[in-house]
Amino acid sequence: MRLLKNSQMRSKAKLVCVMLSQRVVFVSSAFHSHNLVLVTGVTPNSLGADFCRAIATHEPKLLILAGRTRKNIEDTAKVIMSCPTRILLIDLGSQKSVRHAAAEVNKYDEPIDILVNNAGVMATPWRLTEEGIENQFGINHVGHFLFTNLIMDKILTSKTGGRIVNVSSEGHGIGPVRFDDYNFNDGKDYEKWHAYGQSKTANVLFSAGLARRLGDKGLQTYSLHPGGKFLCLSKMSSNAQ
């Protein structure tokens, strides 16, 4: 595989984020200037941050930037000039943190029109979340699954019916969800890429399940491969969140 220089990777990621923002704008263009958009995973120089910058140019009513570290969110917010922003702290590797963030969202006066579950980690060494779930599965899928369901009433009250985008990856083709052994025999059989593939397959299944269960209530759900690299995903820490 040809290696890209950092500047090339960043340029490619920015192109990808514009493509992603165009897809979301396409499905919501009729209401976009009135929409409240919540995006997870907005670390500076990540795809999520560049996506927020791109979608902000379409002037949503409010852009909620969700992540684990306040400083990282604030740094991303500083470069967004074309629409108001709001900070939401959430650590997707901690269900306690997820529940706290969801409770905060449920206190908002406004509905959530578009939720983009973008945060994630990739191919990390063996590690467990606070609840004892394999780290990639816990952050990439379980955390988003819990958060989304806890704020579902806020999404369904959107005048547009609500839209959810689960950012997956071509990595879903690496392997299925190991429903009977998602923790890889307590790490004894752990393979980081198979674990990543499991989490990305779960993202796809989550979108399909939401569409099947809530489509008749107006909810639209999407899962996609963004087409490029997440610049922060390969870091062991949860900075990608």
C-alpha positions in Angstrom: 0.0 0.0 0.0 1.4 3.4 -0.9 2.0 5.6 2.1 0.8 9.1 2.1 2.5 12.1 3.7 0.7 13.7 6.6 -0.3 16.7 4.4 -1.6 14.4 1.7 -3.6 12.4 4.3 -5.1 15.6 5.7 -6.1 16.9 2.3 -7.7 13.5 1.5 -9.6 13.4 4.8 -10.9 17.0 4.2 -12.2 15.9 0.8 -13.9 12.9 2.4 -15.5 15.1 5.1 -16.9 17.4 2.4 -18.3 14.3 0.6 -19.9 13.1 3.8 -21.4 16.5 4.6 -22.8 16.7 1.1 -24.6 13.3 1.6 -26.2 14.6 4.9 -27.1 17.9 3.3 -28.6 16.1 0.3 -31.1 14.1 2.5 -32.0 17.2 4.6 -31.6 20.2 2.3 -35.2 21.3 2.4 -35.0 21.9 6.2 -31.3 22.4 6.7 -31.2 26.0 7.8 -33.6 25.0 10.7 -31.8 21.8 11.7 -30.1 21.0 14.9 -27.2 18.7 14.2 -25.2 16.6 16.8 -21.9 15.1 15.9 -19.7 12.8 18.0 -16.0 12.6 17.6 -14.8 16.1 16.8 -11.1 16.0 17.7 -9.1 18.7 15.8 -7.7 17.5 12.5 -10.0 14.5 12.5 -12.6 13.6 9.9 -15.3 14.5 12.4 -13.9 18.0 13.0 -13.5 18.7 9.3 -17.0 17.4 8.7 -18.4 19.9 11.2 -16.5 22.7 9.5 -18.0 21.7 6.1 -21.5 21.2 7.3 -21.4 24.5 9.3 -21.1 26.4 6.0 -24.7 25.3 5.3 -25.7 27.2 8.5 -27.7 24.7 10.6 -29.6 26.2 13.4 -27.2 24.7 16.0 -24.2 22.4 15.8 -23.6 20.3 18.9 -20.0 19.1 19.2 -19.7 16.0 21.3 -16.5 14.5 22.5 -14.5 13.3 25.5 -12.1 16.2 26.0 -13.4 19.8 26.5 -10.3 21.4 25.1 -10.4 19.4 21.9 -14.0 20.3 21.4 -13.3 24.0 22.1 -10.4 24.0 19.6 -12.8 22.7 16.9 -15.5 25.1 17.9 -13.1 28.1 17.5 -12.8 27.5 13.7 -16.6 27.3 13.1 -17.8 30.8 12.4 -20.9 30.3 10.3 -23.3 28.8 12.9 -23.7 28.6 16.7 -22.2 25.7 18.5 -22.7 23.9 21.8 -20.4 21.5 23.7 -21.4 18.1 24.9 -19.0 16.0 26.9 -19.3 12.2 26.3 -16.9 9.3 26.8 -18.3 6.5 24.7 -16.1 4.0 26.6 -18.1 4.7 29.8 -21.8 3.9 29.9 -22.0 6.2 33.0 -20.7 9.1 30.9 -23.0 8.2 28.0 -26.0 8.2 30.3 -25.0 11.5 31.7 -24.6 13.1 28.3 -28.0 11.7 27.2 -29.6 13.2 30.2 -28.2 16.5 29.3 -29.4 16.3 25.7 -32.9 15.3 26.9 -33.0 18.6 28.9 -32.6 20.6 25.7 -35.6 22.6 24.6 -34.9 21.7 20.9 -35.3 18.4 19.2 -32.3 16.7 17.5 -32.9 16.7 13.8 -29.7 14.9 12.7 -27.4 12.7 14.8 -24.1 11.7 13.3 -22.4 8.9 15.2 -18.9 9.4 13.9 -16.5 8.9 16.9 -14.4 5.8 17.0 -11.1 4.0 17.4 -9.4 1.6 15.1 -7.2 -1.5 15.5 -6.2 -0.8 19.1 -4.5 -3.3 21.4 -6.6 -5.4 23.7 -8.4 -3.3 26.2 -11.8 -3.3 28.0 -14.2 -0.5 28.6 -15.3 0.3 32.1 -18.1 -2.2 31.8 -15.8 -5.0 30.6 -16.6 -4.8 26.9 -13.9 -5.1 24.2 -12.7 -1.5 23.6 -13.4 -1.1 19.9 -16.9 -2.7 20.2 -17.7 -0.7 23.3 -16.7 2.7 21.8 -17.6 2.2 18.1 -20.9 0.5 18.6 -22.2 0.0 22.2 -21.6 3.5 23.3 -23.4 5.0 20.3 -26.1 2.4 20.5 -26.9 3.3 24.1 -26.6 7.1 23.5 -28.9 7.0 20.4 -31.6 5.0 22.2 -31.5 7.2 25.3 -32.1 10.3 23.2 -34.5 8.7 20.6 -37.5 10.6 21.8 -35.6 13.9 21.1 -34.8 12.6 17.6 -38.4 11.4 16.8 -39.8 14.8 17.8 -38.0 16.5 14.9 -40.3 18.0 12.4 -38.5 16.1 9.7 -38.8 12.8 11.5 -35.2 12.7 12.5 -32.1 11.3 10.7 -29.3 9.2 12.1 -26.0 8.6 10.3 -23.8 5.8 11.7 -20.3 6.1 10.2 -19.1 2.6 9.4 -16.3 1.5 7.2 -15.3 -1.0 4.5 -13.8 -2.7 7.5 -17.2 -4.3 8.1 -16.1 -6.8 5.5 -13.4 -8.1 7.8 -15.8 -10.0 10.0 -19.3 -10.3 11.5 -20.5 -9.5 15.0 -19.4 -12.3 17.3 -22.7 -12.4 19.2 -21.6 -15.4 21.4 -18.0 -14.1 22.0 -17.7 -10.4 21.3 -14.8 -10.3 23.9 -12.7 -12.8 21.9 -12.5 -15.4 24.7 -11.6 -12.7 27.2 -8.8 -11.4 25.0 -7.1 -14.8 24.5 -8.2 -14.9 20.8 -8.1 -11.1 20.3 -7.1 -9.9 16.8 -7.4 -6.1 16.5 -8.6 -6.0 12.9 -11.3 -8.6 13.4 -12.4 -6.6 16.4 -12.5 -3.4 14.3 -14.5 -5.3 11.6 -17.0 -6.5 14.3 -17.6 -3.0 15.5 -18.1 -1.7 11.9 -20.5 -4.5 11.0 -22.5 -3.6 14.2 -22.8 0.0 12.9 -24.4 -1.3 9.7 -26.7 -3.6 11.5 -27.7 -0.9 13.9 -28.8 1.4 11.1 -30.8 -1.4 9.4 -32.4 -2.3 12.7 -33.5 1.3 13.4 -34.9 1.6 9.9 -36.9 -1.5 10.3 -38.3 -0.7 13.8 -38.8 3.1 13.5 -39.0 3.9 9.8 -42.8 4.0 10.0 -42.4 6.9 12.5 -40.5 9.0 9.9 -37.0 8.1 11.1 -34.4 7.9 8.3 -31.1 6.0 9.1 -27.9 5.7 7.1 -24.7 3.8 7.4 -21.7 4.5 5.2 -18.0 4.1 4.4 -16.7 7.6 4.4 -14.1 6.8 1.7 -10.8 7.7 3.5 -8.8 7.7 6.6 -9.8 8.8 10.1 -6.6 10.7 11.1 -6.9 9.9 14.8 -8.3 6.4 14.8 -5.0 4.5 15.0 -4.1 6.2 18.3 -4.5 3.9 21.3 -6.1 6.5 23.5 -9.7 7.6 23.0 -8.6 10.9 21.5 -10.5 9.9 18.3 -13.7 10.4 20.3 
